[in-house]
Amino acid sequence: MPDEAALRDALQKVRDPEIGESIVDLGLVESIRCSPQGVQVTLIPTSATCPMADVMIDDAAEALRRTCPEGTPVDVRMDWDIPWSPARLSPALKARFGW
């Protein structure tokens, strides 16, 4: 089973479909849990009305499935109760966006 770092690397390649940046760099990955029972990832949206949440969930799940052994259960969910803010951005994106 891949460790959290390998799973985070896989998620690094997943882009927010509207912004075009990595969901990791945008701070949308709230948690990654890896156990013998499978992988669970919680994402947060950049807005309460994020129209592309389902796309991000599907893309993240597919990236994780490509990283995990075949048949590993993968569960990716969106937690709509956790607010996103620019403080969650990676330092590189903060600098590029001027925050």
C-alpha positions as CSV (number, residue, x, y, z in Angstrom):
1,M,0.0,0.0,0.0
2,P,1.4,3.4,-0.8
3,D,2.1,5.8,2.0
4,E,0.5,9.2,2.5
5,A,3.4,11.0,0.7
6,A,2.9,8.8,-2.4
7,L,-0.9,9.4,-2.3
8,R,-0.3,13.2,-1.9
9,D,2.1,13.0,-4.9
10,A,-0.7,11.4,-7.0
11,L,-3.1,14.1,-5.9
12,Q,-0.6,16.8,-6.8
13,K,-1.3,15.9,-10.5
14,V,-5.0,16.5,-10.1
15,R,-6.1,20.0,-11.3
16,D,-9.0,22.1,-10.2
17,P,-11.0,22.2,-13.5
18,E,-11.8,25.9,-13.2
19,I,-8.5,27.3,-11.9
20,G,-6.2,24.8,-13.6
21,E,-3.9,24.5,-10.5
22,S,-3.1,21.4,-8.4
23,I,-5.7,20.6,-5.8
24,V,-2.8,20.0,-3.3
25,D,-1.3,23.5,-4.0
26,L,-4.7,25.1,-3.7
27,G,-5.1,23.5,-0.3
28,L,-8.2,21.5,-1.2
29,V,-6.8,18.2,0.3
30,E,-8.0,18.3,3.9
31,S,-7.0,14.7,4.9
32,I,-5.5,11.5,3.5
33,R,-6.0,8.2,5.4
34,C,-4.4,5.0,4.3
35,S,-5.1,1.7,6.0
36,P,-5.4,-2.0,5.1
37,Q,-9.1,-1.3,4.5
38,G,-8.3,1.3,1.8
39,V,-7.7,5.0,1.1
40,Q,-10.0,7.8,2.3
41,V,-9.5,11.4,1.2
42,T,-11.4,14.4,2.2
43,L,-11.4,17.5,-0.1
44,I,-12.8,20.9,0.5
45,P,-14.3,23.2,-2.1
46,T,-13.0,26.7,-2.8
47,S,-16.6,27.9,-2.6
48,A,-19.9,26.7,-1.1
49,T,-21.3,26.5,-4.6
50,C,-18.4,24.8,-6.4
51,P,-19.9,23.5,-9.6
52,M,-17.0,21.2,-10.4
53,A,-16.8,19.3,-7.1
54,D,-17.9,16.0,-8.7
55,V,-15.2,16.3,-11.4
56,M,-12.5,16.9,-8.7
57,I,-13.8,13.9,-6.7
58,D,-13.7,11.7,-9.8
59,D,-10.3,12.9,-10.9
60,A,-8.8,12.5,-7.4
61,A,-10.2,9.0,-7.1
62,E,-8.8,8.0,-10.4
63,A,-5.4,9.3,-9.6
64,L,-5.4,7.4,-6.3
65,R,-6.6,4.2,-8.0
66,R,-3.6,4.4,-10.4
67,T,-1.3,4.7,-7.4
68,C,-2.8,1.9,-5.2
69,P,-2.7,-1.8,-5.8
70,E,-5.5,-3.0,-8.0
71,G,-8.7,-3.5,-6.0
72,T,-7.8,-1.2,-3.2
73,P,-11.0,0.6,-2.0
74,V,-10.7,4.4,-2.7
75,D,-13.2,6.8,-1.1
76,V,-12.9,10.5,-2.0
77,R,-15.4,12.9,-0.4
78,M,-16.1,16.6,-0.4
79,D,-16.6,18.2,3.1
80,W,-18.8,21.2,2.4
81,D,-18.5,22.4,6.1
82,I,-14.8,23.3,6.1
83,P,-14.3,26.8,4.7
84,W,-11.5,27.4,2.2
85,S,-9.3,30.5,2.4
86,P,-6.2,31.8,0.6
87,A,-4.2,30.8,3.7
88,R,-4.5,27.2,2.5
89,L,-2.6,28.0,-0.7
90,S,1.0,26.7,-1.2
91,P,3.7,29.4,-0.7
92,A,4.3,29.3,-4.5
93,L,0.7,30.0,-5.3
94,K,0.4,32.7,-2.7
95,A,3.3,34.5,-4.3
96,R,2.0,34.0,-7.8
97,F,-1.6,35.2,-6.9
98,G,-0.2,38.0,-4.7
99,W,-1.6,36.8,-1.4
